[in-house]
Amino acid sequence: MSGLEDLYREIILDHYRNPRNQGELEVPPAVMAEGFNPLCGDEVKVHIKVDDGVIVDIKFDGQGCSISQSSASMMTTAITGKTLEEVEGIIYSFKQLMSIHEKSLEGGSETVDSSTTGLGDLQALQGVVKFPVRIKCATLGWNTLEQCFEELDEN
Amino acid sequence: MSFDVSDIKKDFPLLSCEEHNNSLIYLDSAATSQKPQKVIDAVSSYYEEINANVHRGAYRLAEKATTAMEDAREKISDFIKSERSEEIIFTKNATESINLVAKSWGAANLGEGDVVLLSSLEHHANIVPWHQLAESQGIEVRWIPLTESGLLDLTDLDRLLEGVKLVAVSGASNVLGTVPPVRTLADAAHAVGALCLVDASQYVPHRPTDVEELGCDFLAFTGHKMCGPTGIGVLWGRSELLEQMPPFLGGGEMILDVTQEGFTSNTIPWKFEAGTPPISEIVGLGAAVDYLESVGMDNVLEHERTLTTYALQTLKDRFGDELIIHGPHDVSVRGGVLSLAYQDIHPHDVSQVLDDHGVCVRAGHHCAKPLMKLLGVGSTVRASLYLYNDESDVDALADALEATGKFFSR
């Protein structure tokens, strides 16, 4: 069961059972985006409130598997209080973490890229890359966050 | 048991191959079935011994290829008790078969305000083509509701049939296993001057099929769920309807004549088979039909009923209220598709742990999102049974479910 335990780390199950920042924010002033994983029907809604280029509040809500929901929960704790620029960096690092599998398929090593080491708890999601089908679960909240940014740009 | 499953399993190389250490528990036949050696051999020997394009060359090899393809059409026609083999149209899957009816018959015969009546069990393949006609021609899509136990609620059928031009229903649900009363629906449709289409993707592979007994006008099914190759589907339609319908795709094979000014359509079935058909897949589907006939579809049905009864009982006994089995529990009105909800563990997570125990099931919305909404869930775990499954597979599923519960309560 080693692969499975790598996927379902304690911290992941903890965020799944006790999601942080669950809920909604009033729109406006917040912006909202909705993401779907057509493969399994998972859905997530992300609300963010930005003041002076800083994410002052974020909430997520949805239905989905432990990976999609815990990843969204961990994302909210990782980006609260960060500037939009810092968040772009975190999104980049997280996506790097999720693409390690592809690199290892190309013959590279499976060691963690140094750019992903600042992710804290999110590092626990590294086990997901061994289960390619689940990468879409882990990135659902993040793609939805990026849609929020597009909303911001349009406003 | 009406046949020895251990013998059947030996016919399917993937179920007994070394790579899986003889430990693969395949419970996803509603998605696609495994293939017997005879089908694999038929496809490869077609390429090794017969390959040429059909209905074209005058040389003997081309004639042999054409004969192989048309023999398969005859076999498939007999398999569903069609009276004329030209009523068998080859498509790439059941989705294309239903689209053919929607885009050809539907576009020519349906207009503003005409109603297509669907059941609430339908797969997206039998929903989206009608939504498209609603967008392009203003038809109305109406739904037959479900009872609490997942059967069609026909109490208001007379009212539902008002203005209906087509009743399009699943022959067997890919989510709940429900087998609706097709004959009743077809007769009711005809009584108001409507036609009846059956999405038989989960029906034809699992029980004897007789289009005259079903009483429908169109029957769509796919090869890969009935031991055949992927890429080959079938539309059966009444010849008098097919003859009046405009062609679906245009190109080679579907014409009698082409000039700079226009074209004349070929006769059925070729009118609907533009371009080089999937010849080896058709030959493979013919071999699949031979295989299923050799086992006997009555035996397949009886085996699946016995095994479904065992599965329902075993899961109930071992998990009680912790496991919900959606849909009807009476095996006389359901097939061997079991949609499950286990504790509060998300289906995707359940299937991940089951996979760790070698148990292949599907987790998701099964391309039936409107039905999922009615059930009040986003997804389910679906285990589906076929002729090569036995009680040990069901026991393995139950053991793996128990392990899943333990894993997530650690």
Boltz contact constraints between the chains, C-beta under 6 A:
constraints:
  - contact:
      token1: [A, 4]
      token2: [B, 356]
      max_distance: 6.0
  - contact:
      token1: [A, 40]
      token2: [B, 348]
      max_distance: 6.0
  - contact:
      token1: [A, 40]
      token2: [B, 364]
      max_distance: 6.0
  - contact:
      token1: [A, 40]
      token2: [B, 379]
      max_distance: 6.0
  - contact:
      token1: [A, 41]
      token2: [B, 365]
      max_distance: 6.0
  - contact:
      token1: [A, 41]
      token2: [B, 378]
      max_distance: 6.0
  - contact:
      token1: [A, 41]
      token2: [B, 379]
      max_distance: 6.0
  - contact:
      token1: [A, 63]
      token2: [B, 378]
      max_distance: 6.0
  - contact:
      token1: [A, 65]
      token2: [B, 346]
      max_distance: 6.0
  - contact:
      token1: [A, 65]
      token2: [B, 348]
      max_distance: 6.0
  - contact:
      token1: [A, 65]
      token2: [B, 349]
      max_distance: 6.0
  - contact:
      token1: [A, 66]
      token2: [B, 349]
      max_distance: 6.0
